[in-house]
Amino acid sequence: MNSPNLTRPRAVEPPDDHPEAGVPWHFGDPFAEQRAAARSAAVVDRSHRQVLAVRGDDRLSWLHLVISQHVSELPMGSGTEALVLDAHGRIEAHMTLAYPEPDGDEEPAVWLDADPGVQVTNALPKGGKQPLLEYLDAMRFWSKVTITDATAERAVLSVLGPDARDVLAKTGLPTGTADAQDYASAAARGVVVRRMPWPGRGSYDLLVPRDELVEWFDRLVEAGARPAGSWAFDALRVEALRPRLGVDTDERAIPHEVNWIGTAAHVAKGCYRGQETVAKVHNVGRPPRRMVLLHLDGSIDVLPETGDPVVLDGRTVGQVGTVIQHHELGPIALALVKRSVPTDAELLTGVDDRVVQAAIDPDSEPGEHVGPGRRTLERFKIR
């Protein structure tokens, strides 16, 4: 479903097979768009995302059983992030939730938005793949819930930057207080507004009526937001160390490797598929890989691509995810690398004629987590 904003003047489509296909990549000056998103305000069309609505008396208790986050007592006016994992704890879907107070006489709903085209393993013994909506619908059993695909009705716009709150206020949308909690959600004028901690502090996601997508984009521009493409969003996302499913994760990735423990996967709640792996690695083990930010050699005109190997002393020690040109940091990338790779290692990444030097940003290193189970084991080691 291509966005009508692709017909705007100066709108540039993403390259072929780009994960953000269907929405503008940029509007002629991607670095200026990034600067606006970081320093003032920018609006990004993310209407290619899938939007689902969960309604019914059991909406929270049922969701609590099928996703990785603790939502049984999620208060109205809030939101969160969550995952769907396979039986081995590997990531299959990532979604962001909004649970606003109903707008007028609307039925209460939990809104989920996820990357387009997500496929998850079904619950049958042979474990075939099926779309996210089909999986969730098949897991309803006798619960009093309905799950509907609202993608044809709702579209996602993101407003980024320190002036985002002022921009929304000028359009009459609720923004909460300046110190509102992350994922705080509200609904007004037919729009669901969710405050986001990324890709920059004070960002907002809007679920607008799809047939009003262009009108809302225009209103936000008139209120002071610069039109920006997915390039700007991804540049800030990479800087903020936020992964994108299927780009910065592979079929083996677990939540611990990509900073989704706590933010999207709850370690203390049970009763969801893959929970055993989440709890075991958190309490006793260590993830085999970690996600880091790579600074790439910008002295040559080629860059690695998603999936290219990261090499140390002739050995493959990881793979590259999102590769992006950042307005301040230059060429950067997210990468999954082995836990044993030193932070100061001299790395290479890319293949054939696009091999470049790469260095790990030390500030991107995740803190070393030692679970209570591992601390106990350490005490009993024979010295």
QUINOR-V622387 format. One record per residue. N is the residue number from 1. RES is the residue in one letter. OMEGA is omega in whole degrees, -180 to 180 (none if undefined). Layout:
n=N res=RES omega=OMEGA
n=N res=RES omega=OMEGA
This chain:
n=1 res=M omega=-178
n=2 res=N omega=-180
n=3 res=S omega=174
n=4 res=P omega=178
n=5 res=N omega=174
n=6 res=L omega=178
n=7 res=T omega=178
n=8 res=R omega=174
n=9 res=P omega=177
n=10 res=R omega=178
n=11 res=A omega=-179
n=12 res=V omega=178
n=13 res=E omega=176
n=14 res=P omega=175
n=15 res=P omega=178
n=16 res=D omega=177
n=17 res=D omega=177
n=18 res=H omega=-179
n=19 res=P omega=179
n=20 res=E omega=179
n=21 res=A omega=177
n=22 res=G omega=178
n=23 res=V omega=-179
n=24 res=P omega=177
n=25 res=W omega=171
n=26 res=H omega=-179
n=27 res=F omega=173
n=28 res=G omega=-179
n=29 res=D omega=-173
n=30 res=P omega=-180
n=31 res=F omega=176
n=32 res=A omega=177
n=33 res=E omega=177
n=34 res=Q omega=180
n=35 res=R omega=178
n=36 res=A omega=-180
n=37 res=A omega=-178
n=38 res=A omega=-170
n=39 res=R omega=-179
n=40 res=S omega=178
n=41 res=A omega=176
n=42 res=A omega=177
n=43 res=V omega=-176
n=44 res=V omega=176
n=45 res=D omega=177
n=46 res=R omega=-173
n=47 res=S omega=176
n=48 res=H omega=-179
n=49 res=R omega=176
n=50 res=Q omega=179
n=51 res=V omega=178
n=52 res=L omega=177
n=53 res=A omega=179
n=54 res=V omega=-179
n=55 res=R omega=178
n=56 res=G omega=-175
n=57 res=D omega=-175
n=58 res=D omega=-171
n=59 res=R omega=-179
n=60 res=L omega=-179
n=61 res=S omega=179
n=62 res=W omega=178
n=63 res=L omega=-179
n=64 res=H omega=-177
n=65 res=L omega=-171
n=66 res=V omega=178
n=67 res=I omega=-171
n=68 res=S omega=-175
n=69 res=Q omega=179
n=70 res=H omega=-175
n=71 res=V omega=-177
n=72 res=S omega=-180
n=73 res=E omega=180
n=74 res=L omega=-178
n=75 res=P omega=173
n=76 res=M omega=-177
n=77 res=G omega=-179
n=78 res=S omega=178
n=79 res=G omega=-180
n=80 res=T omega=170
n=81 res=E omega=-179
n=82 res=A omega=-180
n=83 res=L omega=161
n=84 res=V omega=-178
n=85 res=L omega=172
n=86 res=D omega=-175
n=87 res=A omega=-180
n=88 res=H omega=178
n=89 res=G omega=-180
n=90 res=R omega=-172
n=91 res=I omega=177
n=92 res=E omega=179
n=93 res=A omega=173
n=94 res=H omega=-179
n=95 res=M omega=175
n=96 res=T omega=-174
n=97 res=L omega=170
n=98 res=A omega=-178
n=99 res=Y omega=-176
n=100 res=P omega=166
n=101 res=E omega=-178
n=102 res=P omega=177
n=103 res=D omega=-178
n=104 res=G omega=-176
n=105 res=D omega=-179
n=106 res=E omega=175
n=107 res=E omega=178
n=108 res=P omega=-178
n=109 res=A omega=167
n=110 res=V omega=-179
n=111 res=W omega=178
n=112 res=L omega=170
n=113 res=D omega=-173
n=114 res=A omega=176
n=115 res=D omega=-179
n=116 res=P omega=172
n=117 res=G omega=-178
n=118 res=V omega=176
n=119 res=Q omega=179
n=120 res=V omega=-180
n=121 res=T omega=-179
n=122 res=N omega=-174
n=123 res=A omega=-180
n=124 res=L omega=-176
n=125 res=P omega=-177
n=126 res=K omega=171
n=127 res=G omega=175
n=128 res=G omega=-179
n=129 res=K omega=176
n=130 res=Q omega=178
n=131 res=P omega=-178
n=132 res=L omega=-179
n=133 res=L omega=180
n=134 res=E omega=178
n=135 res=Y omega=-179
n=136 res=L omega=-180
n=137 res=D omega=180
n=138 res=A omega=-179
n=139 res=M omega=-178
n=140 res=R omega=-176
n=141 res=F omega=-177
n=142 res=W omega=-179
n=143 res=S omega=179
n=144 res=K omega=180
n=145 res=V omega=169
n=146 res=T omega=177
n=147 res=I omega=-177
n=148 res=T omega=174
n=149 res=D omega=-178
n=150 res=A omega=-176
n=151 res=T omega=179
n=152 res=A omega=-178
n=153 res=E omega=-174
n=154 res=R omega=178
n=155 res=A omega=-176
n=156 res=V omega=167
n=157 res=L omega=177
n=158 res=S omega=177
n=159 res=V omega=-172
n=160 res=L omega=171
n=161 res=G omega=-177
n=162 res=P omega=179
n=163 res=D omega=-176
n=164 res=A omega=-178
n=165 res=R omega=179
n=166 res=D omega=179
n=167 res=V omega=-180
n=168 res=L omega=-180
n=169 res=A omega=-180
n=170 res=K omega=179
n=171 res=T omega=179
n=172 res=G omega=179
n=173 res=L omega=180
n=174 res=P omega=-179
n=175 res=T omega=-175
n=176 res=G omega=179
n=177 res=T omega=-178
n=178 res=A omega=-180
n=179 res=D omega=180
n=180 res=A omega=-179
n=181 res=Q omega=174
n=182 res=D omega=178
n=183 res=Y omega=175
n=184 res=A omega=-172
n=185 res=S omega=177
n=186 res=A omega=-180
n=187 res=A omega=177
n=188 res=A omega=179
n=189 res=R omega=179
n=190 res=G omega=-176
n=191 res=V omega=172
n=192 res=V omega=-179
n=193 res=V omega=180
n=194 res=R omega=177
n=195 res=R omega=-175
n=196 res=M omega=176
n=197 res=P omega=-179
n=198 res=W omega=6
n=199 res=P omega=173
n=200 res=G omega=-180
n=201 res=R omega=179
n=202 res=G omega=175
n=203 res=S omega=178
n=204 res=Y omega=168
n=205 res=D omega=178
n=206 res=L omega=169
n=207 res=L omega=-176
n=208 res=V omega=173
n=209 res=P omega=-175
n=210 res=R omega=180
n=211 res=D omega=176
n=212 res=E omega=-176
n=213 res=L omega=-178
n=214 res=V omega=-180
n=215 res=E omega=-180
n=216 res=W omega=176
n=217 res=F omega=180
n=218 res=D omega=180
n=219 res=R omega=-179
n=220 res=L omega=176
n=221 res=V omega=179
n=222 res=E omega=180
n=223 res=A omega=174
n=224 res=G omega=179
n=225 res=A omega=178
n=226 res=R omega=173
n=227 res=P omega=-179
n=228 res=A omega=-179
n=229 res=G omega=-178
n=230 res=S omega=176
n=231 res=W omega=-180
n=232 res=A omega=179
n=233 res=F omega=-178
n=234 res=D omega=179
n=235 res=A omega=178
n=236 res=L omega=178
n=237 res=R omega=179
n=238 res=V omega=178
n=239 res=E omega=-179
n=240 res=A omega=179
n=241 res=L omega=177
n=242 res=R omega=-176
n=243 res=P omega=170
n=244 res=R omega=-179
n=245 res=L omega=176
n=246 res=G omega=176
n=247 res=V omega=178
n=248 res=D omega=173
n=249 res=T omega=173
n=250 res=D omega=-175
n=251 res=E omega=180
n=252 res=R omega=-171
n=253 res=A omega=175
n=254 res=I omega=-173
n=255 res=P omega=-177
n=256 res=H omega=-175
n=257 res=E omega=-171
n=258 res=V omega=174
n=259 res=N omega=179
n=260 res=W omega=172
n=261 res=I omega=-177
n=262 res=G omega=-179
n=263 res=T omega=-176
n=264 res=A omega=180
n=265 res=A omega=-178
n=266 res=H omega=-174
n=267 res=V omega=-174
n=268 res=A omega=-178
n=269 res=K omega=177
n=270 res=G omega=170
n=271 res=C omega=169
n=272 res=Y omega=-176
n=273 res=R omega=180
n=274 res=G omega=-176
n=275 res=Q omega=-178
n=276 res=E omega=178
n=277 res=T omega=180
n=278 res=V omega=-177
n=279 res=A omega=-177
n=280 res=K omega=-179
n=281 res=V omega=-179
n=282 res=H omega=-173
n=283 res=N omega=-172
n=284 res=V omega=-171
n=285 res=G omega=176
n=286 res=R omega=180
n=287 res=P omega=-177
n=288 res=P omega=-179
n=289 res=R omega=175
n=290 res=R omega=177
n=291 res=M omega=-179
n=292 res=V omega=173
n=293 res=L omega=177
n=294 res=L omega=167
n=295 res=H omega=-174
n=296 res=L omega=177
n=297 res=D omega=-179
n=298 res=G omega=-177
n=299 res=S omega=177
n=300 res=I omega=-169
n=301 res=D omega=-179
n=302 res=V omega=178
n=303 res=L omega=174
n=304 res=P omega=179
n=305 res=E omega=178
n=306 res=T omega=-180
n=307 res=G omega=179
n=308 res=D omega=-178
n=309 res=P omega=167
n=310 res=V omega=-170
n=311 res=V omega=175
n=312 res=L omega=179
n=313 res=D omega=176
n=314 res=G omega=180
n=315 res=R omega=175
n=316 res=T omega=-177
n=317 res=V omega=179
n=318 res=G omega=178
n=319 res=Q omega=-178
n=320 res=V omega=173
n=321 res=G omega=179
n=322 res=T omega=174
n=323 res=V omega=-172
n=324 res=I omega=171
n=325 res=Q omega=-177
n=326 res=H omega=-174
n=327 res=H omega=179
n=328 res=E omega=-173
n=329 res=L omega=-177
n=330 res=G omega=-179
n=331 res=P omega=-179
n=332 res=I omega=180
n=333 res=A omega=165
n=334 res=L omega=180
n=335 res=A omega=170
n=336 res=L omega=-179
n=337 res=V omega=179
n=338 res=K omega=-179
n=339 res=R omega=-176
n=340 res=S omega=-178
n=341 res=V omega=-180
n=342 res=P omega=180
n=343 res=T omega=-177
n=344 res=D omega=-178
n=345 res=A omega=174
n=346 res=E omega=-172
n=347 res=L omega=169
n=348 res=L omega=174
n=349 res=T omega=-176
n=350 res=G omega=178
n=351 res=V omega=176
n=352 res=D omega=-174
n=353 res=D omega=179
n=354 res=R omega=176
n=355 res=V omega=180
n=356 res=V omega=174
n=357 res=Q omega=-179
n=358 res=A omega=178
n=359 res=A omega=179
n=360 res=I omega=173
n=361 res=D omega=-176
n=362 res=P omega=179
n=363 res=D omega=180
n=364 res=S omega=-178
n=365 res=E omega=177
n=366 res=P omega=177
n=367 res=G omega=180
n=368 res=E omega=178
n=369 res=H omega=175
n=370 res=V omega=-177
n=371 res=G omega=-179
n=372 res=P omega=179
n=373 res=G omega=178
n=374 res=R omega=178
n=375 res=R omega=178
n=376 res=T omega=179
n=377 res=L omega=-180
n=378 res=E omega=-179
n=379 res=R omega=-176
n=380 res=F omega=179
n=381 res=K omega=177
n=382 res=I omega=-179
n=383 res=R omega=none
